[in-house]
Amino acid sequence: QLQNDSQAKPDEARFILMASPADLKFELHDKQGQPVKGALVEIKAQWPGDPTFDFKDSLVEVTPGNYEGSLKFPRAGNWDLLIRAEREGSQFDTEQKVFVAIPKQP
């Protein structure tokens, strides 16, 4: 079982983020493989079991189809990321469990 998420299995946290803020980068492509330009990309970070730590942030398009942003996690542990991309009335939602490890500062 994972520290703060008794419902999660260890193999569900496929990504380990080693910083807070953690820099995230996404490439979005349509069905034809073309970059998705001008989308609104939002990430909701949820702390399992205690919504007082939940937060959301948006990513910025840096080049056509490439979106970046920094998420500042208030604590280490397992997080559920709900990722939504919207453009011209279409929407794509996906979810990803991550483990955040925040190195101790000297």
N, C-alpha and C positions, 0 to 999 in steps of 0.2 A: 504494500500500500504506500502511496505517496504521502508526504508529510501533512499537508493541509487539505488533502482531497481524498477522503477514505473511499470514495466511489471509483476513483481512477485506477487503471492498471499501469504499471511502470512503462510499458511500451507505447502508451498513448501520448506521452510527452516526447514527440519526435524531434523537437528543437530545444536547444539550451541557449538561452540568452545570457551572456556573461557580463552585462553592464546595465546600469540604469543611469542615464537614459540609454536605451537600446536603439540603434539605428536600423530601421527596416526598409527594405527595397523590394518593390514588386514590379514585375513586367506583366502587363495585361494585353492579351491578344484576342481577337474575335475568332469565329469558327474557321475563317479563311486564313488565319495566321497573321492578319494585319494588326498593327498596334491600335489599342483602344485609346483614342485621344479625347481629352476634355471630360473625363469621368470625375465624379465626386467619390473619393475613396475614404471610408471611415472605418476605424477600428474601435470596437468596444472591448475593453479588457475587464474580465470578471474574475474576482477572487472567490473561489468556491466556498460557500458556507457563510460569507460575511460581505454583503453588498456595500458596506460602508467604504470599502477599498476600491470599488469599481470606478472606472473612468473611461472616457472616450477621447479620441483625437483623430485628426484628419491627416492624410498624406497629400503631398504636393506633387504635381506632375512636373518633372525636371526635364524630360525630353519626351517626344511622342510615345505614349504607352508605358513610360517608366515613372513610377511613383515612389516617393521617399518621405520618411518622417522619423522622428525620434519619440519613443514612448518612455516616460519616466515612471517606472514601477515603484510604488511606495514600500514594497517589501519583497524579499526573496520567497520563492516557492512556486507552486503550480498555478498557472493562470489559463483561463479560457479566452481565446481571442475570437471575437465575432467580426468577420471582415465583410464589408458591404461595398460594392462598386455600383454606381448608378450613372447612367448616361441616356439622354433622350427618351426617358420613360421606361427604359429597361433596367433591370436590377439583377445582380449576381451576389449571392450570399454563400459564405463558406465559414467553417469553424476550424480552429486549430488550437490544440492544447500545447503550451510551452512551459518549460521550467526556467525560472529566472534565478540566476546566481549573482548576487551583488557582492563584489569583492570589498573587503574591509579597507577603509581609508586609513593611511598612517597618521 
